[in-house]
Amino acid sequence: MKIYDYKGRKNLCGDRVREARARKKITQADLAARLQVAGVIMERDSISRIEIGTRFVTDYELAVLSDVLGVSMEWLTMRE
C-alpha cells in the first residue's frame, strides 16, 4: 500500500479535532474513552497522532469523531 501525505500531513482533521476537543474541555484520554463507548477502539496516543497529523483517519472514525465532538464532518475536514 502506498502512503500519501497532504501538505506533509496524513489527515485533514487533526487541527480541528484538537480545537473541538479544547472547546469541550476534554482530554485526549477522555476523547479516546468516548470513542470507545461509541464503538471505535482508539487509545490516547492515537488521538495525539491524529492531532499532530501523523496518523490517517478512516471514514468511519471521522464520522464517529464528528458525532462525539458535536461538529460536522465537513467542519472537521476544514471544508466549512
PDB file with SEQRES, HELIX, SHEET and CRYST1 records, atoms N, CA, C and O in Angstrom:
SEQRES   1 A   80  MET LYS ILE TYR ASP TYR LYS GLY ARG LYS ASN LEU CYS          
SEQRES   2 A   80  GLY ASP ARG VAL ARG GLU ALA ARG ALA ARG LYS LYS ILE          
SEQRES   3 A   80  THR GLN ALA ASP LEU ALA ALA ARG LEU GLN VAL ALA GLY          
SEQRES   4 A   80  VAL ILE MET GLU ARG ASP SER ILE SER ARG ILE GLU ILE          
SEQRES   5 A   80  GLY THR ARG PHE VAL THR ASP TYR GLU LEU ALA VAL LEU          
SEQRES   6 A   80  SER ASP VAL LEU GLY VAL SER MET GLU TRP LEU THR MET          
SEQRES   7 A   80  ARG GLU                                                      
HELIX    1 AA1 GLY A   14  LYS A   24  1                                  11    
HELIX    2 AA2 GLN A   28  VAL A   37  1                                  10    
HELIX    3 AA3 ARG A   44  ILE A   52  1                                   9    
HELIX    4 AA4 ASP A   59  LEU A   69  1                                  11    
HELIX    5 AA5 MET A   73  LEU A   76  1                                   4    
CRYST1    1.000    1.000    1.000  90.00  90.00  90.00 P 1           1          
ATOM      1  N   MET A   1       0.843  -1.172   0.000  1.00  0.00           N  
ATOM      2  CA  MET A   1       0.000   0.000   0.000  1.00  0.00           C  
ATOM      3  C   MET A   1       0.887   1.233   0.000  1.00  0.00           C  
ATOM      4  O   MET A   1       1.845   1.320   0.768  1.00  0.00           O  
ATOM      5  N   LYS A   2       0.569   2.166  -0.847  1.00  0.00           N  
ATOM      6  CA  LYS A   2       1.324   3.404  -0.921  1.00  0.00           C  
ATOM      7  C   LYS A   2       0.760   4.405   0.082  1.00  0.00           C  
ATOM      8  O   LYS A   2      -0.455   4.584   0.171  1.00  0.00           O  
ATOM      9  N   ILE A   3       1.621   5.042   0.818  1.00  0.00           N  
ATOM     10  CA  ILE A   3       1.223   6.012   1.829  1.00  0.00           C  
ATOM     11  C   ILE A   3       1.302   7.416   1.219  1.00  0.00           C  
ATOM     12  O   ILE A   3       2.314   7.783   0.622  1.00  0.00           O  
ATOM     13  N   TYR A   4       0.233   8.189   1.373  1.00  0.00           N  
ATOM     14  CA  TYR A   4       0.189   9.535   0.837  1.00  0.00           C  
ATOM     15  C   TYR A   4       0.119  10.560   1.957  1.00  0.00           C  
ATOM     16  O   TYR A   4      -0.482  10.324   3.005  1.00  0.00           O  
ATOM     17  N   ASP A   5       0.741  11.691   1.714  1.00  0.00           N  
ATOM     18  CA  ASP A   5       0.658  12.834   2.615  1.00  0.00           C  
ATOM     19  C   ASP A   5       0.011  13.987   1.856  1.00  0.00           C  
ATOM     20  O   ASP A   5       0.146  14.090   0.637  1.00  0.00           O  
ATOM     21  N   TYR A   6      -0.680  14.837   2.571  1.00  0.00           N  
ATOM     22  CA  TYR A   6      -1.246  16.048   2.006  1.00  0.00           C  
ATOM     23  C   TYR A   6      -0.658  17.216   2.780  1.00  0.00           C  
ATOM     24  O   TYR A   6      -0.951  17.406   3.960  1.00  0.00           O  
ATOM     25  N   LYS A   7       0.166  17.989   2.107  1.00  0.00           N  
ATOM     26  CA  LYS A   7       0.850  19.123   2.737  1.00  0.00           C  
ATOM     27  C   LYS A   7       1.607  18.671   3.980  1.00  0.00           C  
ATOM     28  O   LYS A   7       1.612  19.354   5.004  1.00  0.00           O  
ATOM     29  N   GLY A   8       2.249  17.500   3.873  1.00  0.00           N  
ATOM     30  CA  GLY A   8       3.071  16.996   4.967  1.00  0.00           C  
ATOM     31  C   GLY A   8       2.314  16.316   6.093  1.00  0.00           C  
ATOM     32  O   GLY A   8       2.909  15.943   7.104  1.00  0.00           O  
ATOM     33  N   ARG A   9       1.019  16.153   5.930  1.00  0.00           N  
ATOM     34  CA  ARG A   9       0.195  15.539   6.978  1.00  0.00           C  
ATOM     35  C   ARG A   9      -0.538  14.332   6.416  1.00  0.00           C  
ATOM     36  O   ARG A   9      -0.719  14.206   5.204  1.00  0.00           O  
ATOM     37  N   LYS A  10      -0.952  13.458   7.301  1.00  0.00           N  
ATOM     38  CA  LYS A  10      -1.677  12.257   6.899  1.00  0.00           C  
ATOM     39  C   LYS A  10      -3.189  12.395   7.069  1.00  0.00           C  
ATOM     40  O   LYS A  10      -3.931  11.457   6.779  1.00  0.00           O  
ATOM     41  N   ASN A  11      -3.649  13.554   7.535  1.00  0.00           N  
ATOM     42  CA  ASN A  11      -5.090  13.786   7.644  1.00  0.00           C  
ATOM     43  C   ASN A  11      -5.383  15.276   7.532  1.00  0.00           C  
ATOM     44  O   ASN A  11      -4.489  16.112   7.663  1.00  0.00           O  
ATOM     45  N   LEU A  12      -6.641  15.591   7.288  1.00  0.00           N  
ATOM     46  CA  LEU A  12      -7.082  16.982   7.208  1.00  0.00           C  
ATOM     47  C   LEU A  12      -7.684  17.475   8.513  1.00  0.00           C  
ATOM     48  O   LEU A  12      -7.828  18.680   8.715  1.00  0.00           O  
ATOM     49  N   CYS A  13      -8.032  16.558   9.394  1.00  0.00           N  
ATOM     50  CA  CYS A  13      -8.876  16.916  10.534  1.00  0.00           C  
ATOM     51  C   CYS A  13      -8.138  17.146  11.852  1.00  0.00           C  
ATOM     52  O   CYS A  13      -8.767  17.565  12.824  1.00  0.00           O  
ATOM     53  N   GLY A  14      -6.861  16.897  11.925  1.00  0.00           N  
ATOM     54  CA  GLY A  14      -6.152  16.951  13.197  1.00  0.00           C  
ATOM     55  C   GLY A  14      -6.276  18.264  13.951  1.00  0.00           C  
ATOM     56  O   GLY A  14      -6.544  18.271  15.152  1.00  0.00           O  
ATOM     57  N   ASP A  15      -6.082  19.378  13.249  1.00  0.00           N  
ATOM     58  CA  ASP A  15      -6.181  20.681  13.913  1.00  0.00           C  
ATOM     59  C   ASP A  15      -7.581  20.923  14.444  1.00  0.00           C  
ATOM     60  O   ASP A  15      -7.757  21.467  15.534  1.00  0.00           O  
ATOM     61  N   ARG A  16      -8.578  20.516  13.666  1.00  0.00           N  
ATOM     62  CA  ARG A  16      -9.960  20.730  14.081  1.00  0.00           C  
ATOM     63  C   ARG A  16     -10.356  19.779  15.214  1.00  0.00           C  
ATOM     64  O   ARG A  16     -11.155  20.150  16.074  1.00  0.00           O  
ATOM     65  N   VAL A  17      -9.814  18.569  15.228  1.00  0.00           N  
ATOM     66  CA  VAL A  17     -10.079  17.656  16.353  1.00  0.00           C  
ATOM     67  C   VAL A  17      -9.555  18.295  17.635  1.00  0.00           C  
ATOM     68  O   VAL A  17     -10.250  18.313  18.652  1.00  0.00           O  
ATOM     69  N   ARG A  18      -8.335  18.818  17.588  1.00  0.00           N  
ATOM     70  CA  ARG A  18      -7.748  19.477  18.759  1.00  0.00           C  
ATOM     71  C   ARG A  18      -8.599  20.670  19.189  1.00  0.00           C  
ATOM     72  O   ARG A  18      -8.862  20.853  20.378  1.00  0.00           O  
ATOM     73  N   GLU A  19      -9.026  21.480  18.223  1.00  0.00           N  
ATOM     74  CA  GLU A  19      -9.835  22.658  18.533  1.00  0.00           C  
ATOM     75  C   GLU A  19     -11.175  22.280  19.173  1.00  0.00           C  
ATOM     76  O   GLU A  19     -11.570  22.864  20.182  1.00  0.00           O  
ATOM     77  N   ALA A  20     -11.867  21.307  18.589  1.00  0.00           N  
ATOM     78  CA  ALA A  20     -13.169  20.887  19.126  1.00  0.00           C  
ATOM     79  C   ALA A  20     -13.011  20.257  20.503  1.00  0.00           C  
ATOM     80  O   ALA A  20     -13.840  20.472  21.387  1.00  0.00           O  
ATOM     81  N   ARG A  21     -11.947  19.481  20.686  1.00  0.00           N  
ATOM     82  CA  ARG A  21     -11.696  18.854  21.988  1.00  0.00           C  
ATOM     83  C   ARG A  21     -11.424  19.923  23.039  1.00  0.00           C  
ATOM     84  O   ARG A  21     -11.906  19.821  24.167  1.00  0.00           O  
ATOM     85  N   ALA A  22     -10.659  20.942  22.681  1.00  0.00           N  
ATOM     86  CA  ALA A  22     -10.359  22.027  23.616  1.00  0.00           C  
ATOM     87  C   ALA A  22     -11.622  22.809  23.978  1.00  0.00           C  
ATOM     88  O   ALA A  22     -11.803  23.207  25.128  1.00  0.00           O  
ATOM     89  N   ARG A  23     -12.487  23.023  22.998  1.00  0.00           N  
ATOM     90  CA  ARG A  23     -13.756  23.722  23.268  1.00  0.00           C  
ATOM     91  C   ARG A  23     -14.613  22.957  24.269  1.00  0.00           C  
ATOM     92  O   ARG A  23     -15.274  23.556  25.117  1.00  0.00           O  
ATOM     93  N   LYS A  24     -14.596  21.636  24.166  1.00  0.00           N  
ATOM     94  CA  LYS A  24     -15.375  20.800  25.087  1.00  0.00           C  
ATOM     95  C   LYS A  24     -14.652  20.591  26.420  1.00  0.00           C  
ATOM     96  O   LYS A  24     -15.213  20.029  27.362  1.00  0.00           O  
ATOM     97  N   LYS A  25     -13.400  21.050  26.485  1.00  0.00           N  
ATOM     98  CA  LYS A  25     -12.578  20.928  27.692  1.00  0.00           C  
ATOM     99  C   LYS A  25     -12.436  19.472  28.132  1.00  0.00           C  
ATOM    100  O   LYS A  25     -12.617  19.141  29.304  1.00  0.00           O  
ATOM    101  N   ILE A  26     -12.106  18.604  27.159  1.00  0.00           N  
ATOM    102  CA  ILE A  26     -11.851  17.201  27.474  1.00  0.00           C  
ATOM    103  C   ILE A  26     -10.424  16.842  27.067  1.00  0.00           C  
ATOM    104  O   ILE A  26      -9.860  17.423  26.140  1.00  0.00           O  
ATOM    105  N   THR A  27      -9.870  15.895  27.765  1.00  0.00           N  
ATOM    106  CA  THR A  27      -8.510  15.458  27.472  1.00  0.00           C  
ATOM    107  C   THR A  27      -8.518  14.464  26.309  1.00  0.00           C  
ATOM    108  O   THR A  27      -9.567  13.976  25.890  1.00  0.00           O  
ATOM    109  N   GLN A  28      -7.323  14.183  25.805  1.00  0.00           N  
ATOM    110  CA  GLN A  28      -7.202  13.168  24.761  1.00  0.00           C  
ATOM    111  C   GLN A  28      -7.687  11.815  25.282  1.00  0.00           C  
ATOM    112  O   GLN A  28      -8.337  11.065  24.555  1.00  0.00           O  
ATOM    113  N   ALA A  29      -7.375  11.509  26.523  1.00  0.00           N  
ATOM    114  CA  ALA A  29      -7.820  10.242  27.122  1.00  0.00           C  
ATOM    115  C   ALA A  29      -9.345  10.193  27.211  1.00  0.00           C  
ATOM    116  O   ALA A  29      -9.947   9.151  26.949  1.00  0.00           O  
ATOM    117  N   ASP A  30      -9.976  11.317  27.580  1.00  0.00           N  
ATOM    118  CA  ASP A  30     -11.437  11.372  27.637  1.00  0.00           C  
ATOM    119  C   ASP A  30     -12.048  11.156  26.255  1.00  0.00           C  
ATOM    120  O   ASP A  30     -13.035  10.434  26.113  1.00  0.00           O  
ATOM    121  N   LEU A  31     -11.460  11.783  25.238  1.00  0.00           N  
ATOM    122  CA  LEU A  31     -11.960  11.613  23.880  1.00  0.00           C  
ATOM    123  C   LEU A  31     -11.813  10.163  23.434  1.00  0.00           C  
ATOM    124  O   LEU A  31     -12.729   9.604  22.831  1.00  0.00           O  
ATOM    125  N   ALA A  32     -10.676   9.557  23.724  1.00  0.00           N  
ATOM    126  CA  ALA A  32     -10.472   8.145  23.375  1.00  0.00           C  
ATOM    127  C   ALA A  32     -11.524   7.266  24.048  1.00  0.00           C  
ATOM    128  O   ALA A  32     -12.053   6.347  23.424  1.00  0.00           O  
ATOM    129  N   ALA A  33     -11.830   7.540  25.307  1.00  0.00           N  
ATOM    130  CA  ALA A  33     -12.833   6.759  26.032  1.00  0.00           C  
ATOM    131  C   ALA A  33     -14.214   6.932  25.404  1.00  0.00           C  
ATOM    132  O   ALA A  33     -14.958   5.961  25.269  1.00  0.00           O  
ATOM    133  N   ARG A  34     -14.556   8.148  25.024  1.00  0.00           N  
ATOM    134  CA  ARG A  34     -15.853   8.402  24.394  1.00  0.00           C  
ATOM    135  C   ARG A  34     -15.957   7.707  23.037  1.00  0.00           C  
ATOM    136  O   ARG A  34     -17.014   7.195  22.670  1.00  0.00           O  
ATOM    137  N   LEU A  35     -14.853   7.696  22.302  1.00  0.00           N  
ATOM    138  CA  LEU A  35     -14.841   6.993  21.021  1.00  0.00           C  
ATOM    139  C   LEU A  35     -15.035   5.495  21.231  1.00  0.00           C  
ATOM    140  O   LEU A  35     -15.750   4.841  20.472  1.00  0.00           O  
ATOM    141  N   GLN A  36     -14.398   4.961  22.257  1.00  0.00           N  
ATOM    142  CA  GLN A  36     -14.530   3.531  22.544  1.00  0.00           C  
ATOM    143  C   GLN A  36     -15.967   3.179  22.903  1.00  0.00           C  
ATOM    144  O   GLN A  36     -16.475   2.141  22.480  1.00  0.00           O  
ATOM    145  N   VAL A  37     -16.625   4.029  23.676  1.00  0.00           N  
ATOM    146  CA  VAL A  37     -18.034   3.808  24.019  1.00  0.00           C  
ATOM    147  C   VAL A  37     -18.893   3.825  22.751  1.00  0.00           C  
ATOM    148  O   VAL A  37     -19.886   3.105  22.652  1.00  0.00           O  
ATOM    149  N   ALA A  38     -18.493   4.660  21.785  1.00  0.00           N  
ATOM    150  CA  ALA A  38     -19.233   4.768  20.524  1.00  0.00           C  
ATOM    151  C   ALA A  38     -18.859   3.666  19.526  1.00  0.00           C  
ATOM    152  O   ALA A  38     -19.415   3.611  18.429  1.00  0.00           O  
ATOM    153  N   GLY A  39     -17.925   2.793  19.899  1.00  0.00           N  
ATOM    154  CA  GLY A  39     -17.599   1.659  19.051  1.00  0.00           C  
ATOM    155  C   GLY A  39     -16.314   1.740  18.266  1.00  0.00           C  
ATOM    156  O   GLY A  39     -16.012   0.837  17.486  1.00  0.00           O  
ATOM    157  N   VAL A  40     -15.545   2.802  18.452  1.00  0.00           N  
ATOM    158  CA  VAL A  40     -14.263   2.942  17.764  1.00  0.00           C  
ATOM    159  C   VAL A  40     -13.149   2.756  18.791  1.00  0.00           C  
ATOM    160  O   VAL A  40     -12.973   3.579  19.690  1.00  0.00           O  
ATOM    161  N   ILE A  41     -12.410   1.675  18.645  1.00  0.00           N  
ATOM    162  CA  ILE A  41     -11.334   1.388  19.598  1.00  0.00           C  
ATOM    163  C   ILE A  41     -10.116   2.237  19.229  1.00  0.00           C  
ATOM    164  O   ILE A  41      -9.483   2.040  18.192  1.00  0.00           O  
ATOM    165  N   MET A  42      -9.815   3.187  20.113  1.00  0.00           N  
ATOM    166  CA  MET A  42      -8.710   4.105  19.884  1.00  0.00           C  
ATOM    167  C   MET A  42      -8.126   4.486  21.230  1.00  0.00           C  
ATOM    168  O   MET A  42      -8.859   4.725  22.190  1.00  0.00           O  
ATOM    169  N   GLU A  43      -6.816   4.542  21.298  1.00  0.00           N  
ATOM    170  CA  GLU A  43      -6.111   4.919  22.527  1.00  0.00           C  
ATOM    171  C   GLU A  43      -5.745   6.398  22.494  1.00  0.00           C  
ATOM    172  O   GLU A  43      -5.840   7.047  21.452  1.00  0.00           O  
ATOM    173  N   ARG A  44      -5.328   6.922  23.639  1.00  0.00           N  
ATOM    174  CA  ARG A  44      -4.941   8.322  23.753  1.00  0.00           C  
ATOM    175  C   ARG A  44      -3.824   8.689  22.789  1.00  0.00           C  
ATOM    176  O   ARG A  44      -3.843   9.775  22.210  1.00  0.00           O  
ATOM    177  N   ASP A  45      -2.844   7.798  22.607  1.00  0.00           N  
ATOM    178  CA  ASP A  45      -1.729   8.131  21.716  1.00  0.00           C  
ATOM    179  C   ASP A  45      -2.193   8.243  20.263  1.00  0.00           C  
ATOM    180  O   ASP A  45      -1.589   8.978  19.482  1.00  0.00           O  
ATOM    181  N   SER A  46      -3.249   7.531  19.894  1.00  0.00           N  
ATOM    182  CA  SER A  46      -3.795   7.665  18.543  1.00  0.00           C  
ATOM    183  C   SER A  46      -4.435   9.039  18.352  1.00  0.00           C  
ATOM    184  O   SER A  46      -4.311   9.640  17.285  1.00  0.00           O  
ATOM    185  N   ILE A  47      -5.115   9.532  19.378  1.00  0.00           N  
ATOM    186  CA  ILE A  47      -5.680  10.885  19.325  1.00  0.00           C  
ATOM    187  C   ILE A  47      -4.554  11.894  19.147  1.00  0.00           C  
ATOM    188  O   ILE A  47      -4.662  12.812  18.334  1.00  0.00           O  
ATOM    189  N   SER A  48      -3.486  11.728  19.897  1.00  0.00           N  
ATOM    190  CA  SER A  48      -2.334  12.619  19.792  1.00  0.00           C  
ATOM    191  C   SER A  48      -1.767  12.620  18.378  1.00  0.00           C  
ATOM    192  O   SER A  48      -1.476  13.680  17.824  1.00  0.00           O  
ATOM    193  N   ARG A  49      -1.610  11.438  17.795  1.00  0.00           N  
ATOM    194  CA  ARG A  49      -1.052  11.342  16.448  1.00  0.00           C  
ATOM    195  C   ARG A  49      -2.001  11.915  15.398  1.00  0.00           C  
ATOM    196  O   ARG A  49      -1.549  12.477  14.401  1.00  0.00           O  
ATOM    197  N   ILE A  50      -3.310  11.781  15.611  1.00  0.00           N  
ATOM    198  CA  ILE A  50      -4.276  12.420  14.710  1.00  0.00           C  
ATOM    199  C   ILE A  50      -4.100  13.927  14.777  1.00  0.00           C  
ATOM    200  O   ILE A  50      -4.034  14.595  13.745  1.00  0.00           O  
ATOM    201  N   GLU A  51      -4.023  14.464  15.989  1.00  0.00           N  
ATOM    202  CA  GLU A  51      -3.927  15.914  16.169  1.00  0.00           C  
ATOM    203  C   GLU A  51      -2.654  16.503  15.582  1.00  0.00           C  
ATOM    204  O   GLU A  51      -2.669  17.637  15.104  1.00  0.00           O  
ATOM    205  N   ILE A  52      -1.559  15.764  15.606  1.00  0.00           N  
ATOM    206  CA  ILE A  52      -0.317  16.296  15.026  1.00  0.00           C  
ATOM    207  C   ILE A  52      -0.148  15.910  13.555  1.00  0.00           C  
ATOM    208  O   ILE A  52       0.813  16.322  12.906  1.00  0.00           O  
ATOM    209  N   GLY A  53      -1.087  15.117  13.037  1.00  0.00           N  
ATOM    210  CA  GLY A  53      -1.105  14.824  11.615  1.00  0.00           C  
ATOM    211  C   GLY A  53      -0.264  13.648  11.167  1.00  0.00           C  
ATOM    212  O   GLY A  53       0.032  13.526   9.978  1.00  0.00           O  
ATOM    213  N   THR A  54       0.128  12.777  12.085  1.00  0.00           N  
ATOM    214  CA  THR A  54       0.958  11.636  11.703  1.00  0.00           C  
ATOM    215  C   THR A  54       0.177  10.327  11.612  1.00  0.00           C  
ATOM    216  O   THR A  54       0.771   9.267  11.414  1.00  0.00           O  
ATOM    217  N   ARG A  55      -1.151  10.390  11.756  1.00  0.00           N  
ATOM    218  CA  ARG A  55      -1.978   9.184  11.669  1.00  0.00           C  
ATOM    219  C   ARG A  55      -3.138   9.429  10.711  1.00  0.00           C  
ATOM    220  O   ARG A  55      -3.796  10.468  10.761  1.00  0.00           O  
ATOM    221  N   PHE A  56      -3.374   8.452   9.840  1.00  0.00           N  
ATOM    222  CA  PHE A  56      -4.534   8.516   8.962  1.00  0.00           C  
ATOM    223  C   PHE A  56      -5.807   8.381   9.786  1.00  0.00           C  
ATOM    224  O   PHE A  56      -5.805   7.780  10.860  1.00  0.00           O  
ATOM    225  N   VAL A  57      -6.896   8.949   9.270  1.00  0.00           N  
ATOM    226  CA  VAL A  57      -8.211   8.826   9.895  1.00  0.00           C  
ATOM    227  C   VAL A  57      -9.137   8.199   8.865  1.00  0.00           C  
ATOM    228  O   VAL A  57      -9.298   8.722   7.762  1.00  0.00           O  
ATOM    229  N   THR A  58      -9.738   7.084   9.225  1.00  0.00           N  
ATOM    230  CA  THR A  58     -10.654   6.421   8.297  1.00  0.00           C  
ATOM    231  C   THR A  58     -11.987   7.156   8.255  1.00  0.00           C  
ATOM    232  O   THR A  58     -12.274   7.999   9.106  1.00  0.00           O  
ATOM    233  N   ASP A  59     -12.790   6.826   7.259  1.00  0.00           N  
ATOM    234  CA  ASP A  59     -14.077   7.494   7.119  1.00  0.00           C  
ATOM    235  C   ASP A  59     -15.001   7.224   8.301  1.00  0.00           C  
ATOM    236  O   ASP A  59     -15.690   8.133   8.762  1.00  0.00           O  
ATOM    237  N   TYR A  60     -15.026   5.990   8.799  1.00  0.00           N  
ATOM    238  CA  TYR A  60     -15.911   5.712   9.938  1.00  0.00           C  
ATOM    239  C   TYR A  60     -15.387   6.374  11.216  1.00  0.00           C  
ATOM    240  O   TYR A  60     -16.180   6.780  12.065  1.00  0.00           O  
ATOM    241  N   GLU A  61     -14.069   6.486  11.362  1.00  0.00           N  
ATOM    242  CA  GLU A  61     -13.526   7.205  12.519  1.00  0.00           C  
ATOM    243  C   GLU A  61     -13.896   8.684  12.447  1.00  0.00           C  
ATOM    244  O   GLU A  61     -14.234   9.288  13.465  1.00  0.00           O  
ATOM    245  N   LEU A  62     -13.834   9.267  11.255  1.00  0.00           N  
ATOM    246  CA  LEU A  62     -14.204  10.665  11.078  1.00  0.00           C  
ATOM    247  C   LEU A  62     -15.667  10.885  11.443  1.00  0.00           C  
ATOM    248  O   LEU A  62     -16.009  11.875  12.091  1.00  0.00           O  
ATOM    249  N   ALA A  63     -16.532   9.956  11.024  1.00  0.00           N  
ATOM    250  CA  ALA A  63     -17.960  10.070  11.335  1.00  0.00           C  
ATOM    251  C   ALA A  63     -18.202  10.019  12.840  1.00  0.00           C  
ATOM    252  O   ALA A  63     -18.981  10.813  13.367  1.00  0.00           O  
ATOM    253  N   VAL A  64     -17.550   9.103  13.528  1.00  0.00           N  
ATOM    254  CA  VAL A  64     -17.736   8.986  14.978  1.00  0.00           C  
ATOM    255  C   VAL A  64     -17.093  10.160  15.702  1.00  0.00           C  
ATOM    256  O   VAL A  64     -17.653  10.661  16.677  1.00  0.00           O  
ATOM    257  N   LEU A  65     -15.928  10.606  15.244  1.00  0.00           N  
ATOM    258  CA  LEU A  65     -15.309  11.798  15.835  1.00  0.00           C  
ATOM    259  C   LEU A  65     -16.256  12.989  15.747  1.00  0.00           C  
ATOM    260  O   LEU A  65     -16.410  13.731  16.718  1.00  0.00           O  
ATOM    261  N   SER A  66     -16.891  13.179  14.594  1.00  0.00           N  
ATOM    262  CA  SER A  66     -17.804  14.318  14.451  1.00  0.00           C  
ATOM    263  C   SER A  66     -18.996  14.193  15.400  1.00  0.00           C  
ATOM    264  O   SER A  66     -19.429  15.186  15.984  1.00  0.00           O  
ATOM    265  N   ASP A  67     -19.525  12.984  15.556  1.00  0.00           N  
ATOM    266  CA  ASP A  67     -20.639  12.781  16.487  1.00  0.00           C  
ATOM    267  C   ASP A  67     -20.222  13.059  17.928  1.00  0.00           C  
ATOM    268  O   ASP A  67     -20.906  13.780  18.655  1.00  0.00           O  
ATOM    269  N   VAL A  68     -19.096  12.482  18.332  1.00  0.00           N  
ATOM    270  CA  VAL A  68     -18.632  12.611  19.718  1.00  0.00           C  
ATOM    271  C   VAL A  68     -18.273  14.059  20.042  1.00  0.00           C  
ATOM    272  O   VAL A  68     -18.524  14.530  21.151  1.00  0.00           O  
ATOM    273  N   LEU A  69     -17.686  14.762  19.076  1.00  0.00           N  
ATOM    274  CA  LEU A  69     -17.274  16.156  19.319  1.00  0.00           C  
ATOM    275  C   LEU A  69     -18.393  17.157  19.054  1.00  0.00           C  
ATOM    276  O   LEU A  69     -18.258  18.339  19.371  1.00  0.00           O  
ATOM    277  N   GLY A  70     -19.502  16.688  18.473  1.00  0.00           N  
ATOM    278  CA  GLY A  70     -20.633  17.574  18.227  1.00  0.00           C  
ATOM    279  C   GLY A  70     -20.407  18.570  17.106  1.00  0.00           C  
ATOM    280  O   GLY A  70     -20.913  19.691  17.161  1.00  0.00           O  
ATOM    281  N   VAL A  71     -19.652  18.175  16.085  1.00  0.00           N  
ATOM    282  CA  VAL A  71     -19.375  19.031  14.932  1.00  0.00           C  
ATOM    283  C   VAL A  71     -19.650  18.225  13.659  1.00  0.00           C  
ATOM    284  O   VAL A  71     -19.826  17.008  13.715  1.00  0.00           O  
ATOM    285  N   SER A  72     -19.684  18.904  12.528  1.00  0.00           N  
ATOM    286  CA  SER A  72     -19.923  18.202  11.270  1.00  0.00           C  
ATOM    287  C   SER A  72     -18.626  17.624  10.714  1.00  0.00           C  
ATOM    288  O   SER A  72     -17.530  18.074  11.050  1.00  0.00           O  
ATOM    289  N   MET A  73     -18.776  16.620   9.858  1.00  0.00           N  
ATOM    290  CA  MET A  73     -17.599  16.054   9.194  1.00  0.00           C  
ATOM    291  C   MET A  73     -16.971  17.100   8.276  1.00  0.00           C  
ATOM    292  O   MET A  73     -15.751  17.135   8.118  1.00  0.00           O  
ATOM    293  N   GLU A  74     -17.788  17.939   7.678  1.00  0.00           N  
ATOM    294  CA  GLU A  74     -17.274  18.998   6.816  1.00  0.00           C  
ATOM    295  C   GLU A  74     -16.400  19.965   7.602  1.00  0.00           C  
ATOM    296  O   GLU A  74     -15.339  20.379   7.136  1.00  0.00           O  
ATOM    297  N   TRP A  75     -16.858  20.323   8.804  1.00  0.00           N  
ATOM    298  CA  TRP A  75     -16.075  21.235   9.632  1.00  0.00           C  
ATOM    299  C   TRP A  75     -14.756  20.580  10.027  1.00  0.00           C  
ATOM    300  O   TRP A  75     -13.712  21.232  10.002  1.00  0.00           O  
ATOM    301  N   LEU A  76     -14.790  19.297  10.393  1.00  0.00           N  
ATOM    302  CA  LEU A  76     -13.565  18.599  10.778  1.00  0.00           C  
ATOM    303  C   LEU A  76     -12.545  18.566   9.650  1.00  0.00           C  
ATOM    304  O   LEU A  76     -11.341  18.613   9.901  1.00  0.00           O  
ATOM    305  N   THR A  77     -13.014  18.485   8.416  1.00  0.00           N  
ATOM    306  CA  THR A  77     -12.083  18.420   7.284  1.00  0.00           C  
ATOM    307  C   THR A  77     -11.821  19.807   6.697  1.00  0.00           C  
ATOM    308  O   THR A  77     -11.278  19.935   5.599  1.00  0.00           O  
ATOM    309  N   MET A  78     -12.209  20.829   7.430  1.00  0.00           N  
ATOM    310  CA  MET A  78     -11.970  22.228   7.052  1.00  0.00           C  
ATOM    311  C   MET A  78     -12.606  22.587   5.725  1.00  0.00           C  
ATOM    312  O   MET A  78     -12.074  23.404   4.975  1.00  0.00           O  
ATOM    313  N   ARG A  79     -13.751  21.975   5.433  1.00  0.00           N  
ATOM    314  CA  ARG A  79     -14.475  22.267   4.197  1.00  0.00           C  
ATOM    315  C   ARG A  79     -15.603  23.250   4.438  1.00  0.00           C  
ATOM    316  O   ARG A  79     -16.325  23.604   3.506  1.00  0.00           O  
ATOM    317  N   GLU A  80     -15.765  23.694   5.667  1.00  0.00           N  
ATOM    318  CA  GLU A  80     -16.884  24.570   6.024  1.00  0.00           C  
ATOM    319  C   GLU A  80     -16.355  25.761   6.770  1.00  0.00           C  
ATOM    320  O   GLU A  80     -17.128  26.633   7.168  1.00  0.00           O  
TER     321      GLU A  80                                                      
END                                                                             
